[in-house]
């Protein structure tokens, strides 16, 4: 199922959020440190998109509606786009485009190195998310795309390092991630698929 209208709607929504944040920054409505707020918002946006993309397969199993899968790739690519914007905003606002400073930060601040590993992983997934790569890699494509689960854990570690004092927000993301990871266990997947089938049969009756 292609769902072109829903995909266009998702595109417009995901593209307008960072534009809105930049607008708020331009009219001085992001507080005394707009650069930092922008970095934080984009980082959280990348994580939210990543979690939403992980929710698509369990939703498909649960409801039996294949339309969810059409959104999975788009959400994953948006997560990558937000992450690239997050790092660009960090380089521009927090480091003032000092690239030697970035190399020093990679060594001195482990959470920056951890974030860089997550970004590398997301880049590999984004680069191979097209049909051509799917065909070329065959069975290895599925295996490669399973790295999305360690990537989520790495991003959570990166975030925990940053928000230590505000662990409540982190705990919320971690709980959602744990539920989504559990939903991919074969036994849980079988149960979800069973419920999806039962729902479809009831709706036909
Ligand atoms: C080279 C890669 C990365 C760098 C250099 C980086 C840098 C940073 C920095 C400097 C902060 C803290 C900003 C502050 O002082 O408050 C931060 C926070 C964060 N980053 Fe990254 N990051 C990277 C990759 C990623 C990726 C790939 C994701 C998600 C997919 C991500 C998600 C987050 C989140 C969720 C936060 C916490 C935001 C908050 O406090 O609300 N980061 N990152």
py3Dmol code that shows the C-alpha trace and the ligand (Angstrom):
import py3Dmol

protein = """\
ATOM      1  CA  UNK A   1       0.000   0.000   0.000  1.00  0.00           C
ATOM      2  CA  UNK A   2       1.538   3.315  -1.042  1.00  0.00           C
ATOM      3  CA  UNK A   3      -0.583   5.893   0.926  1.00  0.00           C
ATOM      4  CA  UNK A   4       0.752   8.908  -1.043  1.00  0.00           C
ATOM      5  CA  UNK A   5      -1.401  11.497   0.816  1.00  0.00           C
ATOM      6  CA  UNK A   6      -0.402  10.305   4.261  1.00  0.00           C
ATOM      7  CA  UNK A   7       3.223  10.219   3.188  1.00  0.00           C
ATOM      8  CA  UNK A   8       2.990  13.777   1.848  1.00  0.00           C
ATOM      9  CA  UNK A   9       1.352  14.859   5.114  1.00  0.00           C
ATOM     10  CA  UNK A  10       4.127  13.194   7.124  1.00  0.00           C
ATOM     11  CA  UNK A  11       6.735  14.867   4.902  1.00  0.00           C
ATOM     12  CA  UNK A  12       5.188  18.317   5.420  1.00  0.00           C
ATOM     13  CA  UNK A  13       4.821  17.815   9.186  1.00  0.00           C
ATOM     14  CA  UNK A  14       8.399  16.526   9.649  1.00  0.00           C
ATOM     15  CA  UNK A  15       9.877  19.270   7.441  1.00  0.00           C
ATOM     16  CA  UNK A  16       7.934  22.108   9.070  1.00  0.00           C
ATOM     17  CA  UNK A  17       8.968  21.336  12.682  1.00  0.00           C
ATOM     18  CA  UNK A  18      12.701  22.288  12.303  1.00  0.00           C
ATOM     19  CA  UNK A  19      11.659  25.308  10.177  1.00  0.00           C
ATOM     20  CA  UNK A  20       9.393  26.408  13.043  1.00  0.00           C
ATOM     21  CA  UNK A  21      12.249  26.048  15.566  1.00  0.00           C
ATOM     22  CA  UNK A  22      14.570  28.090  13.321  1.00  0.00           C
ATOM     23  CA  UNK A  23      11.810  30.735  13.040  1.00  0.00           C
ATOM     24  CA  UNK A  24      11.445  30.817  16.854  1.00  0.00           C
ATOM     25  CA  UNK A  25      15.226  31.258  17.090  1.00  0.00           C
ATOM     26  CA  UNK A  26      15.136  34.102  14.541  1.00  0.00           C
ATOM     27  CA  UNK A  27      12.474  36.009  16.524  1.00  0.00           C
ATOM     28  CA  UNK A  28      14.422  35.448  19.776  1.00  0.00           C
ATOM     29  CA  UNK A  29      11.721  33.171  21.227  1.00  0.00           C
ATOM     30  CA  UNK A  30      14.043  30.280  22.177  1.00  0.00           C
ATOM     31  CA  UNK A  31      15.393  31.802  25.385  1.00  0.00           C
ATOM     32  CA  UNK A  32      18.850  33.132  26.206  1.00  0.00           C
ATOM     33  CA  UNK A  33      20.729  30.227  24.518  1.00  0.00           C
ATOM     34  CA  UNK A  34      18.822  29.511  21.278  1.00  0.00           C
ATOM     35  CA  UNK A  35      21.699  27.513  19.726  1.00  0.00           C
ATOM     36  CA  UNK A  36      21.672  25.001  22.589  1.00  0.00           C
ATOM     37  CA  UNK A  37      17.857  24.735  22.512  1.00  0.00           C
ATOM     38  CA  UNK A  38      18.006  24.057  18.772  1.00  0.00           C
ATOM     39  CA  UNK A  39      20.675  21.348  19.258  1.00  0.00           C
ATOM     40  CA  UNK A  40      18.601  19.712  22.027  1.00  0.00           C
ATOM     41  CA  UNK A  41      15.291  19.912  20.125  1.00  0.00           C
ATOM     42  CA  UNK A  42      16.824  18.421  16.958  1.00  0.00           C
ATOM     43  CA  UNK A  43      18.478  15.622  18.973  1.00  0.00           C
ATOM     44  CA  UNK A  44      15.155  14.769  20.621  1.00  0.00           C
ATOM     45  CA  UNK A  45      13.413  15.012  17.246  1.00  0.00           C
ATOM     46  CA  UNK A  46      15.877  12.476  15.788  1.00  0.00           C
ATOM     47  CA  UNK A  47      15.197  10.079  18.680  1.00  0.00           C
ATOM     48  CA  UNK A  48      11.403  10.478  18.400  1.00  0.00           C
ATOM     49  CA  UNK A  49      11.507   9.756  14.643  1.00  0.00           C
ATOM     50  CA  UNK A  50      13.695   6.710  15.289  1.00  0.00           C
ATOM     51  CA  UNK A  51      11.277   5.336  17.901  1.00  0.00           C
ATOM     52  CA  UNK A  52       8.287   6.040  15.624  1.00  0.00           C
ATOM     53  CA  UNK A  53       9.951   4.132  12.782  1.00  0.00           C
ATOM     54  CA  UNK A  54      10.527   1.180  15.158  1.00  0.00           C
ATOM     55  CA  UNK A  55       6.827   1.226  16.108  1.00  0.00           C
ATOM     56  CA  UNK A  56       5.682   0.608  12.516  1.00  0.00           C
ATOM     57  CA  UNK A  57       6.413  -3.149  12.315  1.00  0.00           C
ATOM     58  CA  UNK A  58       4.643  -4.015  15.626  1.00  0.00           C
ATOM     59  CA  UNK A  59       1.672  -1.858  14.501  1.00  0.00           C
ATOM     60  CA  UNK A  60       1.561  -3.735  11.202  1.00  0.00           C
ATOM     61  CA  UNK A  61       1.635  -7.097  13.042  1.00  0.00           C
ATOM     62  CA  UNK A  62      -1.062  -5.944  15.482  1.00  0.00           C
ATOM     63  CA  UNK A  63      -3.491  -4.424  12.965  1.00  0.00           C
ATOM     64  CA  UNK A  64      -2.622  -6.416   9.844  1.00  0.00           C
ATOM     65  CA  UNK A  65      -2.574  -3.121   7.861  1.00  0.00           C
ATOM     66  CA  UNK A  66       0.484  -3.062   5.597  1.00  0.00           C
ATOM     67  CA  UNK A  67       0.239   0.744   5.216  1.00  0.00           C
ATOM     68  CA  UNK A  68       2.326   1.163   8.413  1.00  0.00           C
ATOM     69  CA  UNK A  69       5.358  -0.268   6.612  1.00  0.00           C
ATOM     70  CA  UNK A  70       5.117   2.498   3.993  1.00  0.00           C
ATOM     71  CA  UNK A  71       5.902   5.008   6.756  1.00  0.00           C
ATOM     72  CA  UNK A  72       8.799   3.040   8.298  1.00  0.00           C
ATOM     73  CA  UNK A  73      11.437   4.038   5.749  1.00  0.00           C
ATOM     74  CA  UNK A  74      10.254   7.649   5.641  1.00  0.00           C
ATOM     75  CA  UNK A  75      10.417   7.982   9.452  1.00  0.00           C
ATOM     76  CA  UNK A  76      13.873   6.370   9.506  1.00  0.00           C
ATOM     77  CA  UNK A  77      15.127   8.828   6.892  1.00  0.00           C
ATOM     78  CA  UNK A  78      13.666  11.726   8.872  1.00  0.00           C
ATOM     79  CA  UNK A  79      15.479  10.483  11.967  1.00  0.00           C
ATOM     80  CA  UNK A  80      18.723  10.608   9.963  1.00  0.00           C
ATOM     81  CA  UNK A  81      17.893  14.094   8.601  1.00  0.00           C
ATOM     82  CA  UNK A  82      17.143  15.433  12.108  1.00  0.00           C
ATOM     83  CA  UNK A  83      20.379  13.862  13.406  1.00  0.00           C
ATOM     84  CA  UNK A  84      22.392  15.560  10.622  1.00  0.00           C
ATOM     85  CA  UNK A  85      20.708  18.899  11.483  1.00  0.00           C
ATOM     86  CA  UNK A  86      21.397  18.237  15.204  1.00  0.00           C
ATOM     87  CA  UNK A  87      25.119  17.747  14.544  1.00  0.00           C
ATOM     88  CA  UNK A  88      25.227  20.714  12.111  1.00  0.00           C
ATOM     89  CA  UNK A  89      23.580  22.964  14.730  1.00  0.00           C
ATOM     90  CA  UNK A  90      26.104  21.698  17.328  1.00  0.00           C
ATOM     91  CA  UNK A  91      29.050  22.452  14.987  1.00  0.00           C
ATOM     92  CA  UNK A  92      27.680  25.880  14.094  1.00  0.00           C
ATOM     93  CA  UNK A  93      26.204  27.212  17.357  1.00  0.00           C
ATOM     94  CA  UNK A  94      28.189  25.423  20.063  1.00  0.00           C
ATOM     95  CA  UNK A  95      31.574  25.026  18.339  1.00  0.00           C
ATOM     96  CA  UNK A  96      31.482  28.028  15.989  1.00  0.00           C
ATOM     97  CA  UNK A  97      32.566  25.748  13.103  1.00  0.00           C
ATOM     98  CA  UNK A  98      35.859  25.001  14.869  1.00  0.00           C
ATOM     99  CA  UNK A  99      36.536  21.552  13.369  1.00  0.00           C
ATOM    100  CA  UNK A 100      39.782  21.003  15.281  1.00  0.00           C
ATOM    101  CA  UNK A 101      37.713  21.662  18.415  1.00  0.00           C
ATOM    102  CA  UNK A 102      35.397  18.885  17.248  1.00  0.00           C
ATOM    103  CA  UNK A 103      38.282  16.386  17.085  1.00  0.00           C
ATOM    104  CA  UNK A 104      39.280  17.401  20.624  1.00  0.00           C
ATOM    105  CA  UNK A 105      35.633  16.999  21.825  1.00  0.00           C
ATOM    106  CA  UNK A 106      35.474  13.509  20.292  1.00  0.00           C
ATOM    107  CA  UNK A 107      38.371  12.482  22.520  1.00  0.00           C
ATOM    108  CA  UNK A 108      37.542  14.501  25.646  1.00  0.00           C
ATOM    109  CA  UNK A 109      33.770  13.968  25.801  1.00  0.00           C
ATOM    110  CA  UNK A 110      32.760  10.308  25.460  1.00  0.00           C
ATOM    111  CA  UNK A 111      29.117  11.235  24.786  1.00  0.00           C
ATOM    112  CA  UNK A 112      30.199  13.037  21.597  1.00  0.00           C
ATOM    113  CA  UNK A 113      32.047   9.909  20.411  1.00  0.00           C
ATOM    114  CA  UNK A 114      28.975   7.814  21.301  1.00  0.00           C
ATOM    115  CA  UNK A 115      26.737  10.219  19.312  1.00  0.00           C
ATOM    116  CA  UNK A 116      29.136   9.966  16.346  1.00  0.00           C
ATOM    117  CA  UNK A 117      28.866   6.150  16.403  1.00  0.00           C
ATOM    118  CA  UNK A 118      25.060   6.432  16.348  1.00  0.00           C
ATOM    119  CA  UNK A 119      25.238   8.869  13.430  1.00  0.00           C
ATOM    120  CA  UNK A 120      27.528   6.513  11.480  1.00  0.00           C
ATOM    121  CA  UNK A 121      25.049   3.687  12.043  1.00  0.00           C
ATOM    122  CA  UNK A 122      22.111   5.832  10.918  1.00  0.00           C
ATOM    123  CA  UNK A 123      24.119   6.881   7.812  1.00  0.00           C
ATOM    124  CA  UNK A 124      24.627   3.206   6.860  1.00  0.00           C
ATOM    125  CA  UNK A 125      20.884   2.560   7.257  1.00  0.00           C
ATOM    126  CA  UNK A 126      19.907   5.681   5.281  1.00  0.00           C
ATOM    127  CA  UNK A 127      22.365   4.872   2.461  1.00  0.00           C
ATOM    128  CA  UNK A 128      20.973   1.339   2.083  1.00  0.00           C
ATOM    129  CA  UNK A 129      17.278   2.111   2.565  1.00  0.00           C
ATOM    130  CA  UNK A 130      16.530   2.145  -1.194  1.00  0.00           C
ATOM    131  CA  UNK A 131      15.185  -0.727  -3.303  1.00  0.00           C
ATOM    132  CA  UNK A 132      18.475  -1.059  -5.220  1.00  0.00           C
ATOM    133  CA  UNK A 133      20.412  -1.791  -2.011  1.00  0.00           C
ATOM    134  CA  UNK A 134      17.662  -4.153  -0.866  1.00  0.00           C
ATOM    135  CA  UNK A 135      18.020  -6.168  -4.086  1.00  0.00           C
ATOM    136  CA  UNK A 136      21.827  -6.051  -4.044  1.00  0.00           C
ATOM    137  CA  UNK A 137      22.223  -7.076  -0.388  1.00  0.00           C
ATOM    138  CA  UNK A 138      19.468  -9.733  -0.432  1.00  0.00           C
ATOM    139  CA  UNK A 139      19.293 -11.539   2.929  1.00  0.00           C
ATOM    140  CA  UNK A 140      22.127  -9.412   4.292  1.00  0.00           C
ATOM    141  CA  UNK A 141      19.885  -6.309   4.032  1.00  0.00           C
ATOM    142  CA  UNK A 142      17.649  -7.510   6.884  1.00  0.00           C
ATOM    143  CA  UNK A 143      20.699  -8.390   8.981  1.00  0.00           C
ATOM    144  CA  UNK A 144      22.263  -4.969   8.367  1.00  0.00           C
ATOM    145  CA  UNK A 145      19.051  -3.136   9.240  1.00  0.00           C
ATOM    146  CA  UNK A 146      18.865  -4.958  12.576  1.00  0.00           C
ATOM    147  CA  UNK A 147      21.633  -2.580  13.753  1.00  0.00           C
ATOM    148  CA  UNK A 148      18.806  -0.100  14.304  1.00  0.00           C
ATOM    149  CA  UNK A 149      18.267  -1.742  17.740  1.00  0.00           C
ATOM    150  CA  UNK A 150      21.832  -1.213  19.042  1.00  0.00           C
ATOM    151  CA  UNK A 151      21.654   2.306  17.528  1.00  0.00           C
ATOM    152  CA  UNK A 152      18.615   3.128  19.692  1.00  0.00           C
ATOM    153  CA  UNK A 153      20.498   1.921  22.782  1.00  0.00           C
ATOM    154  CA  UNK A 154      23.568   3.986  21.804  1.00  0.00           C
ATOM    155  CA  UNK A 155      21.421   7.123  21.323  1.00  0.00           C
ATOM    156  CA  UNK A 156      19.816   6.540  24.743  1.00  0.00           C
ATOM    157  CA  UNK A 157      23.290   6.282  26.288  1.00  0.00           C
ATOM    158  CA  UNK A 158      24.330   9.505  24.487  1.00  0.00           C
ATOM    159  CA  UNK A 159      21.217  11.266  25.819  1.00  0.00           C
ATOM    160  CA  UNK A 160      21.602   9.930  29.374  1.00  0.00           C
ATOM    161  CA  UNK A 161      25.108  11.414  29.487  1.00  0.00           C
ATOM    162  CA  UNK A 162      23.675  14.835  28.586  1.00  0.00           C
ATOM    163  CA  UNK A 163      20.478  14.937  30.661  1.00  0.00           C
ATOM    164  CA  UNK A 164      21.750  13.314  33.865  1.00  0.00           C
ATOM    165  CA  UNK A 165      19.891  15.833  36.064  1.00  0.00           C
ATOM    166  CA  UNK A 166      16.640  15.411  34.103  1.00  0.00           C
ATOM    167  CA  UNK A 167      16.482  11.620  34.055  1.00  0.00           C
ATOM    168  CA  UNK A 168      12.645  11.617  33.995  1.00  0.00           C
ATOM    169  CA  UNK A 169      12.507  12.629  30.329  1.00  0.00           C
ATOM    170  CA  UNK A 170      15.183  10.055  29.523  1.00  0.00           C
ATOM    171  CA  UNK A 171      13.282   7.336  31.412  1.00  0.00           C
ATOM    172  CA  UNK A 172      10.198   8.014  29.275  1.00  0.00           C
ATOM    173  CA  UNK A 173      12.157   7.491  26.024  1.00  0.00           C
ATOM    174  CA  UNK A 174      13.922   4.442  27.490  1.00  0.00           C
ATOM    175  CA  UNK A 175      10.564   2.864  28.463  1.00  0.00           C
ATOM    176  CA  UNK A 176       9.123   3.398  24.970  1.00  0.00           C
ATOM    177  CA  UNK A 177      12.315   1.917  23.459  1.00  0.00           C
ATOM    178  CA  UNK A 178      12.153  -1.111  25.815  1.00  0.00           C
ATOM    179  CA  UNK A 179       8.509  -1.808  24.837  1.00  0.00           C
ATOM    180  CA  UNK A 180       9.383  -1.548  21.118  1.00  0.00           C
ATOM    181  CA  UNK A 181      12.412  -3.838  21.505  1.00  0.00           C
ATOM    182  CA  UNK A 182      10.304  -6.391  23.437  1.00  0.00           C
ATOM    183  CA  UNK A 183       7.675  -6.250  20.677  1.00  0.00           C
ATOM    184  CA  UNK A 184      10.272  -7.634  18.227  1.00  0.00           C
ATOM    185  CA  UNK A 185      10.945 -10.783  20.291  1.00  0.00           C
ATOM    186  CA  UNK A 186       9.754 -13.765  18.179  1.00  0.00           C
ATOM    187  CA  UNK A 187       7.293 -14.968  20.866  1.00  0.00           C
ATOM    188  CA  UNK A 188       5.744 -11.488  21.261  1.00  0.00           C
ATOM    189  CA  UNK A 189       5.643 -11.003  17.461  1.00  0.00           C
ATOM    190  CA  UNK A 190       3.706 -14.265  17.111  1.00  0.00           C
ATOM    191  CA  UNK A 191       1.155 -13.095  19.697  1.00  0.00           C
ATOM    192  CA  UNK A 192       0.770  -9.690  17.999  1.00  0.00           C
ATOM    193  CA  UNK A 193       0.314 -11.347  14.599  1.00  0.00           C
ATOM    194  CA  UNK A 194      -2.296 -13.702  16.134  1.00  0.00           C
ATOM    195  CA  UNK A 195      -4.279 -10.750  17.484  1.00  0.00           C
ATOM    196  CA  UNK A 196      -4.036  -8.991  14.114  1.00  0.00           C
ATOM    197  CA  UNK A 197      -5.435 -12.080  12.382  1.00  0.00           C
ATOM    198  CA  UNK A 198      -8.266 -12.420  14.935  1.00  0.00           C
ATOM    199  CA  UNK A 199      -9.205  -8.742  14.430  1.00  0.00           C
ATOM    200  CA  UNK A 200      -9.310  -9.178  10.663  1.00  0.00           C
ATOM    201  CA  UNK A 201     -11.518 -12.285  10.929  1.00  0.00           C
ATOM    202  CA  UNK A 202     -13.918 -10.462  13.324  1.00  0.00           C
ATOM    203  CA  UNK A 203     -14.130  -7.485  10.947  1.00  0.00           C
ATOM    204  CA  UNK A 204     -14.992  -9.837   8.021  1.00  0.00           C
ATOM    205  CA  UNK A 205     -17.699 -11.584  10.147  1.00  0.00           C
TER     206      UNK A 205
END
"""
ligand_1 = """\
43
LIG
C 28.455 13.272 15.821
C 27.278 13.000 16.364
C 26.639 13.764 17.499
C 27.076 14.861 18.195
C 28.381 15.604 18.033
C 26.052 15.205 19.154
C 26.125 16.262 20.048
C 25.235 16.496 21.057
C 25.370 17.517 22.066
C 26.541 18.491 22.163
C 24.314 17.421 22.881
C 24.053 18.219 24.160
C 23.711 19.628 23.896
C 23.592 20.296 25.247
O 24.597 20.776 25.747
O 22.493 20.309 25.799
C 23.484 16.331 22.406
C 22.304 15.929 22.987
C 21.459 15.011 22.446
N 21.661 14.296 21.288
Fe 23.323 14.327 20.137
N 25.001 14.344 19.007
C 25.323 13.450 18.009
C 24.520 12.427 17.539
C 23.223 12.227 17.922
C 22.322 11.309 17.280
C 22.674 10.429 16.079
C 21.137 11.396 17.957
C 19.809 10.703 17.727
C 19.504 9.931 16.706
C 21.312 12.344 19.038
C 20.362 12.658 19.976
C 20.559 13.499 21.051
C 19.610 13.691 22.128
C 18.251 12.999 22.265
C 20.173 14.640 22.999
C 19.554 15.183 24.298
C 18.770 16.435 23.958
C 18.160 17.082 25.173
O 18.856 17.334 26.157
O 16.965 17.356 25.116
N 22.584 12.842 18.973
N 24.059 15.810 21.298
"""
view = py3Dmol.view(width=600, height=400)
view.addModel(protein, "pdb")
view.setStyle({"model": 0}, {"cartoon": {"style": "trace"}})
view.addModel(ligand_1, "xyz")
view.setStyle({"model": 1}, {"stick": {}})
view.zoomTo()
view.show()
